[in-house]
Amino acid sequence: MRDVHYVDASQVNVHPGSGIGWELLLENTAPNALHDSDARYDAPKCDEDTRVEVTGEIMDWMMDRDGPQRMLCMTGAAGSGKSALQQTTAEKCLKNGILGFTFFFSASDPTRNTVKPVIPTFAYQLGRTNNTLRQCIKAAVEDDPLIFDKSLRTQMSTLIAGPLQRCKSIGMDLTTLSYAILIDGLDECIGEDRQSELLIAVKERLLVNGLPFCVFIASRPEWAIRTALEPGGHLCKVAYHIQLSDQYDASADMRRYLWRRFEDIGLRINDSKWFRENDIKTLVRAASGQFIYVATVYKYISERRASPMERLKIVLTWTPHEEQATRPFEALDRLYTNILLAAKNAYEAVDSHHGRDFLLLFRVHHMGVTGFNSYTIMRHPAADLLSVLLCLEARAEETLISDLRSLVALRTDHGGSLRLRMYHKSLSDFLQEPSRAKDLFVPEDRVYAHLAKSSMRHIVECPLDFESVPDKWEELPLPELYRHSLKEAVNLVLSFLSGAHAIDVDDEEIVGFTENGGWQKINSLLPLLGRTNIHLWDYFDKWIAALLYFTDRLKSRQPGTAAVINVFVEKWKLDDKHEAERRRQKDLTHLDSCDHSSDSDSSQGF
């Protein structure tokens, strides 16, 4: 234990109030937020020989009191093990006698999912360590009983910084106090503005000269902490930043975690060979660096009333269906559901996003990662290209995922395009399976239908003068990204309407596209694309036949529109026939030229 310099409480001139200051403080604390609270019984923590590198880095920083930065921010994807690392750090700090105070946020616990109890809980833990401090904190509350309804900075000054300075003025050596402050799950605190307010209060009131504290904050990389740590953010030069998902590969740790626990199960069932090494490799590979995945799998398999062999088999070969009672990934699905719902609500609450379907737009981008049907659109379009194709504003993809940074990220590829990166394969599994995603599930047909509607709008709203287009696509007077998206729009409209997905597009959409000259605009663009420059032509006969079938079905409902489409389809058939004949004649001319050249060479040889 550290040596603490105690000061006689009688030297402190406390306020002669009613004596209920400490009781008022306790009423405003959150006992469940403490690192050793009963509510967090069996809280996740790291095994002794796992996460050694990152825990070592954290503790080295924590023990170096002369380091240049007194705040450590650790960000990481959902399920990457941040809370386990915080719990482990708290226990190590306690063992070393430096643990000052902790606060573990939890979105599902109303007693610790807001900033309101944070400062009182800190003050409680600070007052417990020293009777003089306790008397000063108690006096501060009695002097201002409404302090708990004031701003976080005012609370921090009144309940923590003020009492500490008061004790220092009468001889207390503040460097002897336990100085480690741990805040876990900042992203689980309600209100991004309140999260930001807490970060500012910590910086301005606790990380000041004269106070001894070091602060360790863990969070998903959501808006408040992400913007604070970015270049120009208020914590950019103040905080030491560990990006857990990018800097550390947890695969080896997950293998050790599962191996040890599977061996324990073997001892319990008296069968040390109940699992294979390849089983563990398969599970670690499926985890994609997500510790919560292997923890969820273990919890499911180790259920004492079930056969671990059967449950392991279910996890390894699981094919979900509605009637299946077994839900091996229930905890994981709940995590994804909560994150996606919160992001959906935040996105759709913005006025400029009125009428947009967040889940549909995100599913479009998700399919851009997993791969579209190559017959309808390029297989893996960039995220910025998809935003243009969807007729959204510039950088819309960044706004879309702003509350999903714990699950996905945007990365710039070698060509300068933005690509969506999924942190976890299990998220794709969740999005693609209706029995897991439930109300959040968006079927592929709906995605293709939305892309077709957006593409029709994209073509109609294109600012080109279609009466005088240049001879080459690259010469179109449009930004490069817009030219690329326009090419995809033409390809997608034609191939989509000729496919099975066309039933998902309302007749009114087709009528509107036709009345706004959509087919004429496509007709103007097709010659520029050329047979060798767009994969649509690889399926020419197929999509022409299918479009004719589509117009035949449309004829009974919208005869005028069907007639217009049919005129263009017949024209394209004729154009294709003429183009094929032109190419044939060109090839014959080339062959004839080669034959004459060969004859000339032969005669010169004699």
Sequence and secondary structure as in RCSB ss.txt:
>XXXX:A:sequence
MRDVHYVDASQVNVHPGSGIGWELLLENTAPNALHDSDARYDAPKCDEDTRVEVTGEIMDWMMDRDGPQRMLCMT
GAAGSGKSALQQTTAEKCLKNGILGFTFFFSASDPTRNTVKPVIPTFAYQLGRTNNTLRQCIKAAVEDDPLIFDK
SLRTQMSTLIAGPLQRCKSIGMDLTTLSYAILIDGLDECIGEDRQSELLIAVKERLLVNGLPFCVFIASRPEWAI
RTALEPGGHLCKVAYHIQLSDQYDASADMRRYLWRRFEDIGLRINDSKWFRENDIKTLVRAASGQFIYVATVYKY
ISERRASPMERLKIVLTWTPHEEQATRPFEALDRLYTNILLAAKNAYEAVDSHHGRDFLLLFRVHHMGVTGFNSY
TIMRHPAADLLSVLLCLEARAEETLISDLRSLVALRTDHGGSLRLRMYHKSLSDFLQEPSRAKDLFVPEDRVYAH
LAKSSMRHIVECPLDFESVPDKWEELPLPELYRHSLKEAVNLVLSFLSGAHAIDVDDEEIVGFTENGGWQKINSL
LPLLGRTNIHLWDYFDKWIAALLYFTDRLKSRQPGTAAVINVFVEKWKLDDKHEAERRRQKDLTHLDSCDHSSDS
DSSQGF
>XXXX:A:secstr
        GGGS    S S HHHHHHHT  GGGSTT GGGTT     TTSSHHHHHHHHHHHH TTSS  EEEEE
  TTSSHHHHHHHHHHHHHHTT EEEEEE  TT TTSSSSTTHHHHHHHHHHHT HHHHHHHHHHHHH TTGGGS
 HHHHHIIIIIHHHHHHHHTT  GGGS  EEEEE GGGSS HHHHHHHHHHIIIIISSTT   EEEEEE S HHH
HHHHSTTSTTTTTEEEEEHHHH   HHHHHHHHHHHHHHHHHHHT TTSS HHHHHHHHHHHTT HHHHHHHHHH
HT TTS HHHHHHHHHH    TT    TTHHHHHHHHHHHHHHHHHHHTSGGGTT  HHHHHHHHHHHHH   TT
TS SS  HHHHHHHTT  TTHHHHHTTT TTTEEEEE TTS EEEEES HHHHHHHH HHHHGGG   HHHHHHH
HHHHHHHHHHT    TTS  SSGGGSSS HHHHHHHHHHHHHHHHHHTSGGGGGS HHHHHHHHHTTHHHHHHHH
HHHH TTS GGGGGHHHHHHHHHHHHHHHTTT HHHHHHHHHHHHHHHHHHHHHHHHHHHHHHHHHHHHHHHHHH
HHHHH 
